[in-house]
Amino acid sequence: MEFYKEFILKSGEKLVIRNANISDAFNFTNFTNKLFKETDNFTRGKEDDDVTVEMQTNYIDKHLQSKNGLLLLAEINNQIIGHAHLEQKSNKFKTPQSFFR
């Protein structure tokens, strides 16, 4: 699934949220390795080996080939500031009616 959306922040900067591509592997690797060393809220942490560009390339490619997964990057000034991994696990959806009030 292709996704691309631009937002203008209060600061005037442009935030872009888009699919990750293979060409992002190097910058995404640097971003995630830094992130994993700053917090313990991920499955990888300070004590783990760094993610390699090859590992990240495979991770991105897996999402590009997926019919039910999506890997998004958030960028400001062409610099990655965040990412999100989304995956549909089931075709069964329950939507709380309160969302539509």
N, C-alpha and C positions, 0 to 999 in steps of 0.2 A: 504494500500500500504506500503510495506516495503522499508525503505530507510536507508542506512548506507554509509557514505563517510568519508575518512580520508584525511587530508591535513597536510603537514609539513610546518610550518611557518618559516620565516626567522630566528627566534630565535632558531629554532631547535625543538620547542615544537610541539606536535601532536594535531591538532584540529580535533575533531570528530563531525560530524553532523549526527544525527540518530533520529529514532522515539522515542517518549516518551513512557515509559512503566509504569505500575502500581507501580513497585518497585521504580520509581523516585519520587513518590508523596511527600514524606517528604522533600527531597532536593529541588524539584521544588517549593514547598510551601514557603520554606525559601527564595529562590531566588526571587520569584515574590513579596513577602511581602516587602523585602528590596527594590526592584526596584520601587514598587508603592509609596514608601515613599520618593524616591529620585527625582522624576519628576512628572510633572502634564500632561504629554503627553499620559496618559492612561485613561480609563474610571474609574478606581479606583485611589484614591489619598490618601494623608496623613490623611485626615479626615475620611476616610472609615475604617470599621472594617477589620481586617486581614482576608485573605483567610485561610480556615482551610484545614487540610490534607484531610478530607472527601470531601470537595468541589473540591479540586485539583484531587483527585482520580476519582471522577465522571467526571470531565472535560477530564482527560486523557482517561478514559474508553469510553466516547462518541466518541473521535477521533479514538480509536482503532476499534470501531464498525462501524464507518462511511465508506461508499463506496466512498464519494466525499470530505472527509476532511483529513487533515494531521496535526499532531502536532510534530514539530521537536525541538530537543534540541541541542545546541552547547556546547561542553565540551572541556576543556583543563585540563589535569591531573585529570580526573574524577570529575571535578568541573564544574557545569553548569555556563556558561557565557552568554548565550543568548537562545532565543527560537523564533519560528515562527509558526504561525497558518495559514494554507492555506486551502481554501475551494472553490470547484468548484460550482458556483451558477447557471450556465447555460450550456447547450450543444452547444450553439452558440458561435463560436470563430471568431474573426476578427483579423487577423494578418497583421500589417502594412508591406507592401512590403519592406520598407526601412530597416527592420531587416535583410533582406537576400541579401543585396547588397554587 
